[in-house]
Amino acid sequence: MDTTFSRRDLFPHLEPYETGMLAVGGGHRLYWEQSGNRWGTPVVFLHGGPGAGAQAMHRRFFDPKSYRIVIFDQRGCGRSQPIGDLTDNTTQHLVADMERLREHLGIERWIVFGGSWGSTLALAYGITHPERCAGFILRGIFLGRSHEVNWFIDGIKAVYPEPWRALVECLPPEERGDVLAGYYRRLCDDDPAVHGPAAAVWCRFESACSHLLPRNVGNVALGASKEQMALARLEAHYLTHRVFLPEDKVLSEIEKLRDIPGVIVQGRYDMVCPIVTADEVARAWPEAEYIVVPDAGHSAMEPGVRAALVGATERFKRLG
Protein backbone atom coordinates (compact mmCIF):
# COMPACT_ATOMS: atom_id res chain seq x y z
CA MET A 1 0.00 0.00 0.00
CA ASP A 2 1.27 3.48 -0.82
CA THR A 3 2.64 4.99 2.40
CA THR A 4 2.73 8.60 1.18
CA PHE A 5 0.09 11.03 2.40
CA SER A 6 -0.08 14.73 3.07
CA ARG A 7 -2.65 15.24 5.79
CA ARG A 8 -1.43 14.59 9.33
CA ASP A 9 -4.23 15.83 11.58
CA LEU A 10 -7.95 15.53 12.15
CA PHE A 11 -10.49 16.99 9.75
CA PRO A 12 -12.68 19.92 10.88
CA HIS A 13 -15.69 19.39 13.11
CA LEU A 14 -18.84 18.17 11.38
CA GLU A 15 -22.36 17.26 12.43
CA PRO A 16 -24.25 14.07 11.52
CA TYR A 17 -26.74 14.20 8.70
CA GLU A 18 -28.76 11.38 10.26
CA THR A 19 -29.14 9.79 13.70
CA GLY A 20 -31.31 7.04 15.11
CA MET A 21 -31.88 4.36 17.74
CA LEU A 22 -31.85 0.68 16.78
CA ALA A 23 -33.49 -1.99 18.94
CA VAL A 24 -31.23 -5.04 19.07
CA GLY A 25 -32.85 -7.25 21.72
CA GLY A 26 -32.30 -7.79 25.42
CA GLY A 27 -33.85 -4.39 26.10
CA HIS A 28 -30.96 -2.61 24.34
CA ARG A 29 -31.37 0.29 21.93
CA LEU A 30 -28.25 1.46 20.11
CA TYR A 31 -27.54 5.07 19.21
CA TRP A 32 -26.17 5.42 15.68
CA GLU A 33 -25.30 8.29 13.39
CA GLN A 34 -24.08 8.99 9.87
CA SER A 35 -22.00 11.94 8.74
CA GLY A 36 -19.92 12.99 5.76
CA ASN A 37 -20.87 11.96 2.22
CA ARG A 38 -23.95 9.73 2.10
CA TRP A 39 -22.65 8.34 -1.24
CA GLY A 40 -19.07 7.95 -0.04
CA THR A 41 -17.03 4.93 1.04
CA PRO A 42 -18.74 3.42 4.12
CA VAL A 43 -16.60 3.22 7.25
CA VAL A 44 -17.73 2.15 10.72
CA PHE A 45 -15.97 3.51 13.81
CA LEU A 46 -15.72 1.18 16.82
CA HIS A 47 -15.05 2.93 20.10
CA GLY A 48 -12.90 1.56 22.86
CA GLY A 49 -13.42 0.57 26.45
CA PRO A 50 -15.50 -1.55 26.36
CA GLY A 51 -17.91 1.09 27.54
CA ALA A 52 -16.27 4.33 26.43
CA GLY A 53 -18.87 5.42 23.89
CA ALA A 54 -18.22 7.45 20.74
CA GLN A 55 -17.48 11.18 20.64
CA ALA A 56 -17.82 13.95 18.08
CA MET A 57 -14.04 13.99 17.51
CA HIS A 58 -14.19 10.44 16.17
CA ARG A 59 -15.89 11.67 12.99
CA ARG A 60 -12.82 13.76 12.30
CA PHE A 61 -10.50 10.87 11.39
CA PHE A 62 -12.27 10.71 8.01
CA ASP A 63 -12.49 13.08 5.05
CA PRO A 64 -16.20 14.00 5.02
CA LYS A 65 -16.08 14.53 1.24
CA SER A 66 -15.02 10.92 0.66
CA TYR A 67 -16.49 8.84 3.50
CA ARG A 68 -19.91 7.81 4.68
CA ILE A 69 -19.00 7.80 8.39
CA VAL A 70 -21.02 5.43 10.60
CA ILE A 71 -20.59 5.75 14.36
CA PHE A 72 -22.56 3.95 17.05
CA ASP A 73 -22.46 3.46 20.80
CA GLN A 74 -22.18 -0.20 21.77
CA ARG A 75 -24.59 -1.86 24.19
CA GLY A 76 -24.67 -0.07 27.53
CA CYS A 77 -22.47 2.80 26.31
CA GLY A 78 -22.79 6.50 25.67
CA ARG A 79 -26.16 7.43 24.18
CA SER A 80 -27.34 3.82 23.84
CA GLN A 81 -29.95 2.68 26.32
CA PRO A 82 -29.93 1.52 29.05
CA ILE A 83 -26.51 2.85 29.95
CA GLY A 84 -24.25 0.51 31.91
CA ASP A 85 -26.52 -2.51 31.37
CA LEU A 86 -24.74 -5.88 31.30
CA THR A 87 -27.76 -7.89 30.13
CA ASP A 88 -26.93 -9.87 26.97
CA ASN A 89 -23.74 -7.86 26.70
CA THR A 90 -21.01 -10.02 25.14
CA THR A 91 -18.69 -9.82 22.16
CA GLN A 92 -20.99 -12.12 20.22
CA HIS A 93 -23.93 -9.77 20.84
CA LEU A 94 -21.89 -6.78 19.67
CA VAL A 95 -20.81 -8.56 16.49
CA ALA A 96 -24.47 -9.36 15.79
CA ASP A 97 -25.38 -5.72 16.50
CA MET A 98 -22.89 -4.55 13.87
CA GLU A 99 -24.49 -6.81 11.29
CA ARG A 100 -27.95 -5.60 12.21
CA LEU A 101 -26.83 -1.99 11.89
CA ARG A 102 -25.10 -2.64 8.55
CA GLU A 103 -28.28 -4.21 7.17
CA HIS A 104 -30.43 -1.44 8.65
CA LEU A 105 -28.34 1.18 6.82
CA GLY A 106 -28.26 -0.79 3.56
CA ILE A 107 -24.48 -1.06 3.42
CA GLU A 108 -22.96 -3.95 1.46
CA ARG A 109 -19.38 -3.71 2.77
CA TRP A 110 -17.59 -1.23 4.99
CA ILE A 111 -14.14 -0.34 6.25
CA VAL A 112 -13.82 -1.22 9.94
CA PHE A 113 -11.90 1.26 12.12
CA GLY A 114 -11.22 0.49 15.77
CA GLY A 115 -8.67 1.05 18.51
CA SER A 116 -7.92 -0.71 21.79
CA TRP A 117 -11.11 -2.64 22.63
CA GLY A 118 -12.38 -1.38 19.26
CA SER A 119 -9.60 -3.40 17.62
CA THR A 120 -10.76 -6.52 19.48
CA LEU A 121 -14.31 -6.05 18.28
CA ALA A 122 -13.14 -5.22 14.75
CA LEU A 123 -11.14 -8.44 14.52
CA ALA A 124 -13.93 -10.52 16.08
CA TYR A 125 -16.37 -9.06 13.55
CA GLY A 126 -13.92 -9.57 10.70
CA ILE A 127 -13.30 -13.26 11.30
CA THR A 128 -17.07 -13.77 11.63
CA HIS A 129 -18.08 -11.70 8.59
CA PRO A 130 -15.00 -11.25 6.37
CA GLU A 131 -17.19 -10.85 3.30
CA ARG A 132 -18.61 -7.62 4.78
CA CYS A 133 -15.23 -6.00 5.39
CA ALA A 134 -13.60 -3.80 2.73
CA GLY A 135 -10.61 -3.01 4.94
CA PHE A 136 -9.37 -2.56 8.51
CA ILE A 137 -7.67 0.33 10.28
CA LEU A 138 -6.69 -0.83 13.77
CA ARG A 139 -4.85 0.79 16.69
CA GLY A 140 -3.50 -0.39 20.04
CA ILE A 141 -4.22 -4.08 19.46
CA PHE A 142 -5.89 -6.00 22.29
CA LEU A 143 -7.08 -9.62 22.06
CA GLY A 144 -8.40 -10.09 25.60
CA ARG A 145 -6.19 -13.05 26.46
CA SER A 146 -5.43 -13.91 30.08
CA HIS A 147 -1.88 -12.54 30.06
CA GLU A 148 -3.08 -9.26 28.51
CA VAL A 149 -5.74 -8.83 31.18
CA ASN A 150 -3.27 -9.74 33.92
CA TRP A 151 -0.81 -7.16 32.60
CA PHE A 152 -3.41 -4.37 32.73
CA ILE A 153 -4.60 -5.26 36.23
CA ASP A 154 -1.27 -6.15 37.81
CA GLY A 155 1.80 -6.13 35.55
CA ILE A 156 1.43 -2.47 34.62
CA LYS A 157 2.64 -1.56 38.10
CA ALA A 158 6.17 -2.14 36.77
CA VAL A 159 5.79 1.11 34.79
CA TYR A 160 2.98 2.94 36.63
CA PRO A 161 3.35 2.01 40.31
CA GLU A 162 1.65 5.16 41.60
CA PRO A 163 -1.66 4.81 39.66
CA TRP A 164 -1.64 1.06 40.34
CA ARG A 165 -1.19 1.65 44.06
CA ALA A 166 -4.08 4.13 44.06
CA LEU A 167 -6.25 1.50 42.35
CA VAL A 168 -5.38 -1.30 44.75
CA GLU A 169 -5.44 0.68 47.98
CA CYS A 170 -9.09 1.61 47.46
CA LEU A 171 -9.91 -2.03 48.16
CA PRO A 172 -9.82 -3.49 51.68
CA PRO A 173 -6.65 -5.53 52.34
CA GLU A 174 -8.48 -8.84 52.22
CA GLU A 175 -9.61 -8.18 48.60
CA ARG A 176 -6.30 -7.02 47.15
CA GLY A 177 -5.34 -10.54 46.10
CA ASP A 178 -7.88 -10.34 43.24
CA VAL A 179 -8.21 -6.71 42.23
CA LEU A 180 -10.42 -7.34 39.20
CA ALA A 181 -12.93 -9.41 41.18
CA GLY A 182 -13.06 -6.77 43.91
CA TYR A 183 -13.82 -3.99 41.46
CA TYR A 184 -16.28 -6.09 39.46
CA ARG A 185 -18.34 -6.73 42.60
CA ARG A 186 -18.42 -3.05 43.46
CA LEU A 187 -19.12 -1.86 39.95
CA CYS A 188 -22.08 -4.24 39.64
CA ASP A 189 -23.56 -3.05 42.93
CA ASP A 190 -26.77 -1.03 42.49
CA ASP A 191 -25.84 1.41 45.24
CA PRO A 192 -24.20 4.59 43.82
CA ALA A 193 -22.33 4.95 47.10
CA VAL A 194 -20.59 1.66 46.25
CA HIS A 195 -20.18 1.71 42.46
CA GLY A 196 -19.56 5.47 42.16
CA PRO A 197 -16.22 5.66 44.00
CA ALA A 198 -15.06 2.40 42.40
CA ALA A 199 -15.81 3.74 38.90
CA ALA A 200 -14.02 7.03 39.59
CA VAL A 201 -10.87 5.28 40.79
CA TRP A 202 -10.92 2.79 37.90
CA CYS A 203 -11.25 5.53 35.26
CA ARG A 204 -8.47 7.61 36.79
CA PHE A 205 -6.18 4.59 36.82
CA GLU A 206 -6.80 3.90 33.12
CA SER A 207 -6.39 7.54 32.12
CA ALA A 208 -3.12 7.85 34.03
CA CYS A 209 -1.66 4.90 32.11
CA SER A 210 -2.89 5.83 28.63
CA HIS A 211 -0.51 8.60 27.59
CA LEU A 212 3.20 8.70 26.97
CA LEU A 213 3.54 12.05 28.74
CA PRO A 214 1.95 12.36 32.19
CA ARG A 215 -1.42 14.06 32.56
CA ASN A 216 -3.09 15.47 35.63
CA VAL A 217 -6.12 13.24 36.11
CA GLY A 218 -7.32 14.97 39.26
CA ASN A 219 -8.19 13.72 42.71
CA VAL A 220 -10.38 10.70 43.27
CA ALA A 221 -13.99 11.82 43.58
CA LEU A 222 -16.58 10.29 45.87
CA GLY A 223 -18.79 9.45 42.90
CA ALA A 224 -18.64 9.09 39.16
CA SER A 225 -20.65 10.22 36.17
CA LYS A 226 -22.93 7.74 34.45
CA GLU A 227 -20.43 7.62 31.58
CA GLN A 228 -17.57 6.75 33.94
CA MET A 229 -19.76 4.14 35.59
CA ALA A 230 -20.58 2.54 32.24
CA LEU A 231 -16.94 2.51 31.17
CA ALA A 232 -15.66 0.96 34.38
CA ARG A 233 -18.51 -1.54 34.75
CA LEU A 234 -18.31 -2.76 31.16
CA GLU A 235 -14.53 -2.97 31.20
CA ALA A 236 -14.59 -5.04 34.37
CA HIS A 237 -17.36 -7.20 32.90
CA TYR A 238 -15.50 -7.93 29.67
CA LEU A 239 -12.10 -8.38 31.33
CA THR A 240 -13.54 -10.75 33.93
CA HIS A 241 -14.91 -12.91 31.11
CA ARG A 242 -11.78 -12.57 28.93
CA VAL A 243 -13.87 -10.69 26.37
CA PHE A 244 -16.07 -13.77 25.83
CA LEU A 245 -13.65 -15.25 23.30
CA PRO A 246 -11.56 -18.44 23.43
CA GLU A 247 -7.95 -17.59 24.30
CA ASP A 248 -6.51 -17.76 20.78
CA LYS A 249 -9.70 -17.32 18.77
CA VAL A 250 -8.55 -14.31 16.75
CA LEU A 251 -5.02 -15.45 15.97
CA SER A 252 -6.18 -18.92 15.00
CA GLU A 253 -8.67 -17.51 12.47
CA ILE A 254 -6.87 -14.40 11.23
CA GLU A 255 -6.13 -16.25 8.00
CA LYS A 256 -9.65 -15.19 6.95
CA LEU A 257 -8.51 -11.56 6.79
CA ARG A 258 -5.30 -11.92 4.81
CA ASP A 259 -6.88 -10.96 1.48
CA ILE A 260 -8.44 -7.80 2.99
CA PRO A 261 -6.41 -4.55 3.16
CA GLY A 262 -5.36 -3.68 6.68
CA VAL A 263 -3.34 -1.11 8.63
CA ILE A 264 -2.15 -1.64 12.21
CA VAL A 265 -1.02 1.45 14.14
CA GLN A 266 0.75 0.88 17.45
CA GLY A 267 2.40 3.23 19.92
CA ARG A 268 5.82 1.88 20.88
CA TYR A 269 5.25 2.75 24.54
CA ASP A 270 1.60 1.70 24.81
CA MET A 271 1.33 0.41 28.37
CA VAL A 272 -2.39 -0.42 28.29
CA CYS A 273 -2.09 -2.65 25.21
CA PRO A 274 1.64 -3.43 24.93
CA ILE A 275 3.19 -3.69 21.49
CA VAL A 276 3.87 -7.42 21.77
CA THR A 277 0.24 -8.19 20.84
CA ALA A 278 0.29 -5.93 17.78
CA ASP A 279 3.53 -7.61 16.77
CA GLU A 280 1.89 -11.04 17.00
CA VAL A 281 -1.04 -9.92 14.86
CA ALA A 282 1.28 -8.31 12.30
CA ARG A 283 3.30 -11.53 12.00
CA ALA A 284 0.14 -13.60 11.58
CA TRP A 285 -1.19 -11.09 9.01
CA PRO A 286 1.89 -10.09 7.04
CA GLU A 287 -0.14 -8.46 4.25
CA ALA A 288 -1.32 -5.76 6.68
CA GLU A 289 0.71 -2.56 6.87
CA TYR A 290 2.25 -2.32 10.35
CA ILE A 291 3.12 1.17 11.64
CA VAL A 292 4.95 1.56 14.96
CA VAL A 293 4.81 5.13 16.25
CA PRO A 294 8.10 5.62 18.13
CA ASP A 295 7.01 8.42 20.48
CA ALA A 296 3.51 7.39 21.55
CA GLY A 297 1.61 5.50 24.20
CA HIS A 298 -1.95 4.19 24.05
CA SER A 299 -4.12 7.20 23.24
CA ALA A 300 -5.42 7.74 19.71
CA MET A 301 -5.05 11.47 20.30
CA GLU A 302 -1.26 11.43 20.65
CA PRO A 303 0.15 13.33 17.65
CA GLY A 304 2.03 10.49 15.97
CA VAL A 305 -0.82 7.99 16.34
CA ARG A 306 -3.36 10.53 15.16
CA ALA A 307 -1.26 11.31 12.08
CA ALA A 308 -0.84 7.63 11.22
CA LEU A 309 -4.57 6.96 11.54
CA VAL A 310 -5.55 9.94 9.39
CA GLY A 311 -2.91 8.91 6.87
CA ALA A 312 -4.45 5.44 6.71
CA THR A 313 -7.96 6.80 6.10
CA GLU A 314 -6.57 9.02 3.34
CA ARG A 315 -4.93 6.08 1.59
CA PHE A 316 -8.05 3.94 1.99
CA LYS A 317 -10.09 6.38 -0.10
CA ARG A 318 -9.11 4.27 -3.10
CA LEU A 319 -11.30 1.43 -1.74
CA GLY A 320 -14.36 3.49 -2.58
C-alpha positions in Angstrom: 0.0 0.0 0.0 1.3 3.5 -0.8 2.6 5.0 2.4 2.7 8.6 1.2 0.1 11.0 2.4 -0.1 14.7 3.1 -2.6 15.2 5.8 -1.4 14.6 9.3 -4.2 15.8 11.6 -8.0 15.5 12.2 -10.5 17.0 9.8 -12.7 19.9 10.9 -15.7 19.4 13.1 -18.8 18.2 11.4 -22.4 17.3 12.4 -24.3 14.1 11.5 -26.7 14.2 8.7 -28.8 11.4 10.3 -29.1 9.8 13.7 -31.3 7.0 15.1 -31.9 4.4 17.7 -31.8 0.7 16.8 -33.5 -2.0 18.9 -31.2 -5.0 19.1 -32.8 -7.3 21.7 -32.3 -7.8 25.4 -33.8 -4.4 26.1 -31.0 -2.6 24.3 -31.4 0.3 21.9 -28.2 1.5 20.1 -27.5 5.1 19.2 -26.2 5.4 15.7 -25.3 8.3 13.4 -24.1 9.0 9.9 -22.0 11.9 8.7 -19.9 13.0 5.8 -20.9 12.0 2.2 -24.0 9.7 2.1 -22.7 8.3 -1.2 -19.1 8.0 0.0 -17.0 4.9 1.0 -18.7 3.4 4.1 -16.6 3.2 7.3 -17.7 2.1 10.7 -16.0 3.5 13.8 -15.7 1.2 16.8 -15.1 2.9 20.1 -12.9 1.6 22.9 -13.4 0.6 26.4 -15.5 -1.5 26.4 -17.9 1.1 27.5 -16.3 4.3 26.4 -18.9 5.4 23.9 -18.2 7.5 20.7 -17.5 11.2 20.6 -17.8 13.9 18.1 -14.0 14.0 17.5 -14.2 10.4 16.2 -15.9 11.7 13.0 -12.8 13.8 12.3 -10.5 10.9 11.4 -12.3 10.7 8.0 -12.5 13.1 5.1 -16.2 14.0 5.0 -16.1 14.5 1.2 -15.0 10.9 0.7 -16.5 8.8 3.5 -19.9 7.8 4.7 -19.0 7.8 8.4 -21.0 5.4 10.6 -20.6 5.7 14.4 -22.6 4.0 17.0 -22.5 3.5 20.8 -22.2 -0.2 21.8 -24.6 -1.9 24.2 -24.7 -0.1 27.5 -22.5 2.8 26.3 -22.8 6.5 25.7 -26.2 7.4 24.2 -27.3 3.8 23.8 -29.9 2.7 26.3 -29.9 1.5 29.1 -26.5 2.8 29.9 -24.2 0.5 31.9 -26.5 -2.5 31.4 -24.7 -5.9 31.3 -27.8 -7.9 30.1 -26.9 -9.9 27.0 -23.7 -7.9 26.7 -21.0 -10.0 25.1 -18.7 -9.8 22.2 -21.0 -12.1 20.2 -23.9 -9.8 20.8 -21.9 -6.8 19.7 -20.8 -8.6 16.5 -24.5 -9.4 15.8 -25.4 -5.7 16.5 -22.9 -4.5 13.9 -24.5 -6.8 11.3 -28.0 -5.6 12.2 -26.8 -2.0 11.9 -25.1 -2.6 8.6 -28.3 -4.2 7.2 -30.4 -1.4 8.6 -28.3 1.2 6.8 -28.3 -0.8 3.6 -24.5 -1.1 3.4 -23.0 -4.0 1.5 -19.4 -3.7 2.8 -17.6 -1.2 5.0 -14.1 -0.3 6.3 -13.8 -1.2 9.9 -11.9 1.3 12.1 -11.2 0.5 15.8 -8.7 1.0 18.5 -7.9 -0.7 21.8 -11.1 -2.6 22.6 -12.4 -1.4 19.3 -9.6 -3.4 17.6 -10.8 -6.5 19.5 -14.3 -6.0 18.3 -13.1 -5.2 14.7 -11.1 -8.4 14.5 -13.9 -10.5 16.1 -16.4 -9.1 13.6 -13.9 -9.6 10.7 -13.3 -13.3 11.3 -17.1 -13.8 11.6 -18.1 -11.7 8.6 -15.0 -11.3 6.4 -17.2 -10.9 3.3 -18.6 -7.6 4.8 -15.2 -6.0 5.4 -13.6 -3.8 2.7 -10.6 -3.0 4.9 -9.4 -2.6 8.5 -7.7 0.3 10.3 -6.7 -0.8 13.8 -4.9 0.8 16.7 -3.5 -0.4 20.0 -4.2 -4.1 19.5 -5.9 -6.0 22.3 -7.1 -9.6 22.1 -8.4 -10.1 25.6 -6.2 -13.0 26.5 -5.4 -13.9 30.1 -1.9 -12.5 30.1 -3.1 -9.3 28.5 -5.7 -8.8 31.2 -3.3 -9.7 33.9 -0.8 -7.2 32.6 -3.4 -4.4 32.7 -4.6 -5.3 36.2 -1.3 -6.2 37.8 1.8 -6.1 35.6 1.4 -2.5 34.6 2.6 -1.6 38.1 6.2 -2.1 36.8 5.8 1.1 34.8 3.0 2.9 36.6 3.4 2.0 40.3 1.6 5.2 41.6 -1.7 4.8 39.7 -1.6 1.1 40.3 -1.2 1.6 44.1 -4.1 4.1 44.1 -6.3 1.5 42.3 -5.4 -1.3 44.7 -5.4 0.7 48.0 -9.1 1.6 47.5 -9.9 -2.0 48.2 -9.8 -3.5 51.7 -6.7 -5.5 52.3 -8.5 -8.8 52.2 -9.6 -8.2 48.6 -6.3 -7.0 47.1 -5.3 -10.5 46.1 -7.9 -10.3 43.2 -8.2 -6.7 42.2 -10.4 -7.3 39.2 -12.9 -9.4 41.2 -13.1 -6.8 43.9 -13.8 -4.0 41.5 -16.3 -6.1 39.5 -18.3 -6.7 42.6 -18.4 -3.0 43.5 -19.1 -1.9 39.9 -22.1 -4.2 39.6 -23.6 -3.0 42.9 -26.8 -1.0 42.5 -25.8 1.4 45.2 -24.2 4.6 43.8 -22.3 4.9 47.1 -20.6 1.7 46.2 -20.2 1.7 42.5 -19.6 5.5 42.2 -16.2 5.7 44.0 -15.1 2.4 42.4 -15.8 3.7 38.9 -14.0 7.0 39.6 -10.9 5.3 40.8 -10.9 2.8 37.9 -11.2 5.5 35.3 -8.5 7.6 36.8 -6.2 4.6 36.8 -6.8 3.9 33.1 -6.4 7.5 32.1 -3.1 7.9 34.0 -1.7 4.9 32.1 -2.9 5.8 28.6 -0.5 8.6 27.6 3.2 8.7 27.0 3.5 12.1 28.7 2.0 12.4 32.2 -1.4 14.1 32.6 -3.1 15.5 35.6 -6.1 13.2 36.1 -7.3 15.0 39.3 -8.2 13.7 42.7 -10.4 10.7 43.3 -14.0 11.8 43.6 -16.6 10.3 45.9 -18.8 9.4 42.9 -18.6 9.1 39.2 -20.7 10.2 36.2 -22.9 7.7 34.5 -20.4 7.6 31.6 -17.6 6.7 33.9 -19.8 4.1 35.6 -20.6 2.5 32.2 -16.9 2.5 31.2 -15.7 1.0 34.4 -18.5 -1.5 34.7 -18.3 -2.8 31.2 -14.5 -3.0 31.2 -14.6 -5.0 34.4 -17.4 -7.2 32.9 -15.5 -7.9 29.7 -12.1 -8.4 31.3 -13.5 -10.8 33.9 -14.9 -12.9 31.1 -11.8 -12.6 28.9 -13.9 -10.7 26.4 -16.1 -13.8 25.8 -13.6 -15.3 23.3 -11.6 -18.4 23.4 -8.0 -17.6 24.3 -6.5 -17.8 20.8 -9.7 -17.3 18.8 -8.6 -14.3 16.8 -5.0 -15.4 16.0 -6.2 -18.9 15.0 -8.7 -17.5 12.5 -6.9 -14.4 11.2 -6.1 -16.2 8.0 -9.6 -15.2 7.0 -8.5 -11.6 6.8 -5.3 -11.9 4.8 -6.9 -11.0 1.5 -8.4 -7.8 3.0 -6.4 -4.6 3.2 -5.4 -3.7 6.7 -3.3 -1.1 8.6 -2.1 -1.6 12.2 -1.0 1.4 14.1 0.7 0.9 17.4 2.4 3.2 19.9 5.8 1.9 20.9 5.2 2.7 24.5 1.6 1.7 24.8 1.3 0.4 28.4 -2.4 -0.4 28.3 -2.1 -2.6 25.2 1.6 -3.4 24.9 3.2 -3.7 21.5 3.9 -7.4 21.8 0.2 -8.2 20.8 0.3 -5.9 17.8 3.5 -7.6 16.8 1.9 -11.0 17.0 -1.0 -9.9 14.9 1.3 -8.3 12.3 3.3 -11.5 12.0 0.1 -13.6 11.6 -1.2 -11.1 9.0 1.9 -10.1 7.0 -0.1 -8.5 4.3 -1.3 -5.8 6.7 0.7 -2.6 6.9 2.3 -2.3 10.3 3.1 1.2 11.6 4.9 1.6 15.0 4.8 5.1 16.3 8.1 5.6 18.1 7.0 8.4 20.5 3.5 7.4 21.5 1.6 5.5 24.2 -2.0 4.2 24.1 -4.1 7.2 23.2 -5.4 7.7 19.7 -5.0 11.5 20.3 -1.3 11.4 20.6 0.1 13.3 17.6 2.0 10.5 16.0 -0.8 8.0 16.3 -3.4 10.5 15.2 -1.3 11.3 12.1 -0.8 7.6 11.2 -4.6 7.0 11.5 -5.5 9.9 9.4 -2.9 8.9 6.9 -4.5 5.4 6.7 -8.0 6.8 6.1 -6.6 9.0 3.3 -4.9 6.1 1.6 -8.1 3.9 2.0 -10.1 6.4 -0.1 -9.1 4.3 -3.1 -11.3 1.4 -1.7 -14.4 3.5 -2.6 
